[in-house]
């Protein structure tokens, strides 16, 4: 259910795009994300860092899209987010010796340290891949194809990645 809640601004972006175009859709995505932040703040008194980060990026790049009437900025948004997430995973692991994947999942699964490291590297590489494939679709296909890919393609790739990680974890957790 949380996954759908997190995906809500993208779904609203998609629907708004189909009805009104890229600039209205961008404004709707900004509004939906900021509304999510407010709702979480009221209900939980603390907002997840990832939601705040996403809110800042969508507001900045979406704001530039609307202000300058240039869709390039909103098309870069997914890539910027994925690449920053990848950098955070790598820097946290290599510089600060904190494996964020392990911190997120260790209460649910128990793995040997080398597997946590592999999972972190794989996730980081996957985010880099998502960033590049987003830009490839954004600048080699029409706007409508990119919007469809943003919702269905990226979401599908994330599901496939989660399935592969689940298979990997189930295989190595038996050791």
C-alpha positions as CSV (number, residue, x, y, z in Angstrom):
1,X,0.0,0.0,0.0
2,X,2.9,2.4,0.8
3,X,4.2,1.8,-2.7
4,X,1.0,3.0,-4.2
5,X,0.9,6.0,-1.9
6,X,4.5,6.8,-2.9
7,X,3.5,6.4,-6.6
8,X,0.5,8.7,-6.3
9,X,2.1,11.9,-7.6
10,X,3.4,10.0,-10.6
11,X,-0.1,8.6,-11.3
12,X,-1.7,12.0,-10.9
13,X,1.0,13.4,-13.2
14,X,0.1,10.8,-15.8
15,X,-3.6,11.4,-15.6
16,X,-3.2,15.2,-15.7
17,X,-0.8,14.9,-18.6
18,X,-3.3,12.9,-20.6
19,X,-6.1,15.5,-19.9
20,X,-4.2,18.8,-19.9
21,X,-0.6,18.5,-21.0
22,X,2.9,18.5,-19.5
23,X,2.8,21.9,-17.7
24,X,-0.4,21.2,-15.8
25,X,0.8,17.7,-15.0
26,X,4.0,19.1,-13.6
27,X,2.0,21.5,-11.4
28,X,-0.2,18.7,-10.2
29,X,2.8,16.5,-9.4
30,X,4.4,19.3,-7.4
31,X,1.1,19.9,-5.5
32,X,0.5,16.2,-4.9
33,X,4.1,15.8,-3.5
34,X,3.8,18.8,-1.3
35,X,0.4,17.7,-0.1
36,X,1.9,14.3,0.8
37,X,4.6,16.0,2.8
38,X,2.0,18.0,4.8
39,X,-0.2,14.9,5.4
40,X,2.7,12.9,6.6
41,X,3.8,15.7,8.8
42,X,0.4,16.1,10.4
43,X,-0.2,12.3,10.9
44,X,3.3,11.2,11.9
45,X,5.0,14.4,13.0
46,X,8.0,13.4,11.1
47,X,8.6,13.3,7.3
48,X,10.7,10.6,5.7
49,X,13.9,12.1,4.2
50,X,13.3,10.5,0.9
51,X,9.9,12.2,0.6
52,X,11.4,15.6,1.5
53,X,14.2,15.0,-1.0
54,X,11.7,14.2,-3.7
55,X,9.6,17.2,-2.8
56,X,12.6,19.5,-3.2
57,X,13.6,18.0,-6.5
58,X,10.1,18.1,-8.0
59,X,9.5,21.6,-6.8
60,X,12.8,22.9,-8.2
61,X,12.9,21.1,-11.5
62,X,9.1,21.2,-11.9
63,X,9.1,24.9,-11.0
64,X,11.7,25.5,-13.7
65,X,9.6,23.5,-16.2
66,X,6.6,25.7,-15.5
67,X,8.4,29.0,-15.2
68,X,10.5,28.6,-18.3
69,X,7.9,26.5,-20.2
70,X,10.6,23.9,-20.9
71,X,9.7,20.3,-20.4
72,X,13.4,19.3,-20.3
73,X,13.7,20.0,-16.6
74,X,10.8,17.7,-15.6
75,X,12.2,15.0,-17.9
76,X,15.5,15.2,-16.0
77,X,13.9,14.8,-12.6
78,X,13.8,10.9,-12.4
79,X,17.4,10.7,-13.6
80,X,18.6,13.3,-11.0
81,X,16.8,11.4,-8.2
82,X,18.1,8.0,-9.2
83,X,21.7,9.3,-9.6
84,X,21.6,11.1,-6.3
85,X,20.2,8.0,-4.6
86,X,23.0,5.9,-6.2
87,X,25.6,8.4,-5.0
88,X,24.2,8.4,-1.5
89,X,24.3,4.6,-1.4
90,X,27.9,4.5,-2.6
91,X,29.2,7.4,-0.4
92,X,27.4,6.2,2.7
93,X,28.8,2.7,2.2
94,X,32.4,3.5,1.1
95,X,33.1,6.8,3.0
96,X,30.9,6.5,6.1
97,X,30.9,2.6,6.4
98,X,27.1,2.7,6.6
99,X,25.2,0.3,4.4
100,X,21.8,2.0,3.9
101,X,20.3,-1.1,2.3
102,X,21.3,-3.1,5.4
103,X,19.9,-0.4,7.7
104,X,16.6,-0.5,5.8
105,X,16.2,-4.3,5.6
106,X,18.2,-5.9,8.4
107,X,15.1,-6.1,10.7
108,X,13.4,-8.2,8.0
109,X,16.2,-10.4,6.7
110,X,19.6,-11.6,8.0
111,X,22.5,-11.7,5.5
112,X,26.2,-12.1,5.7
113,X,28.1,-8.7,5.4
114,X,29.4,-9.5,1.9
115,X,25.9,-9.9,0.6
116,X,24.7,-6.6,2.1
117,X,27.6,-5.0,0.2
118,X,26.7,-6.7,-3.1
119,X,23.1,-5.7,-2.7
120,X,24.1,-2.1,-2.1
121,X,26.3,-2.0,-5.1
122,X,23.7,-3.7,-7.3
123,X,21.0,-1.3,-6.2
124,X,23.3,1.7,-6.8
125,X,24.1,0.3,-10.3
126,X,20.4,-0.2,-11.0
127,X,19.6,3.4,-10.1
128,X,22.4,4.6,-12.4
129,X,20.9,2.4,-15.2
130,X,17.4,3.8,-14.5
131,X,18.7,7.4,-14.8
132,X,20.3,6.7,-18.1
133,X,17.3,4.8,-19.5
134,X,15.0,7.6,-18.5
135,X,17.0,10.1,-20.4
136,X,17.3,7.8,-23.4
137,X,13.5,7.5,-23.6
138,X,13.0,11.2,-22.8
139,X,15.2,12.4,-25.6
140,X,14.8,9.7,-28.2
141,X,11.1,9.3,-28.2
142,X,8.1,11.6,-28.2
143,X,6.8,13.2,-25.0
144,X,3.8,10.9,-24.7
145,X,6.1,7.8,-24.9
146,X,8.2,9.3,-22.1
147,X,5.2,9.9,-19.9
148,X,4.0,6.4,-20.4
149,X,7.5,5.0,-19.7
150,X,7.8,7.2,-16.6
151,X,4.7,5.4,-15.0
152,X,4.7,2.0,-16.6
153,X,8.3,1.4,-17.7
154,X,10.1,2.6,-14.7
155,X,7.6,1.0,-12.3
156,X,7.9,-2.3,-14.2
157,X,11.6,-2.2,-14.0
158,X,11.5,-1.5,-10.3
159,X,9.2,-4.5,-9.8
160,X,11.5,-6.7,-11.9
161,X,14.4,-5.5,-9.8
162,X,12.5,-6.2,-6.5
163,X,11.7,-9.7,-7.8
164,X,15.4,-10.4,-8.6
165,X,16.5,-9.1,-5.2
166,X,13.9,-11.3,-3.5
167,X,15.2,-14.3,-5.5
168,X,18.8,-13.4,-4.6
169,X,18.0,-12.9,-0.9
170,X,16.0,-16.2,-0.7
171,X,18.9,-18.1,-2.4
172,X,21.7,-16.7,-0.2
173,X,19.7,-16.7,3.1
174,X,19.6,-20.5,2.9
175,X,23.4,-20.6,3.2
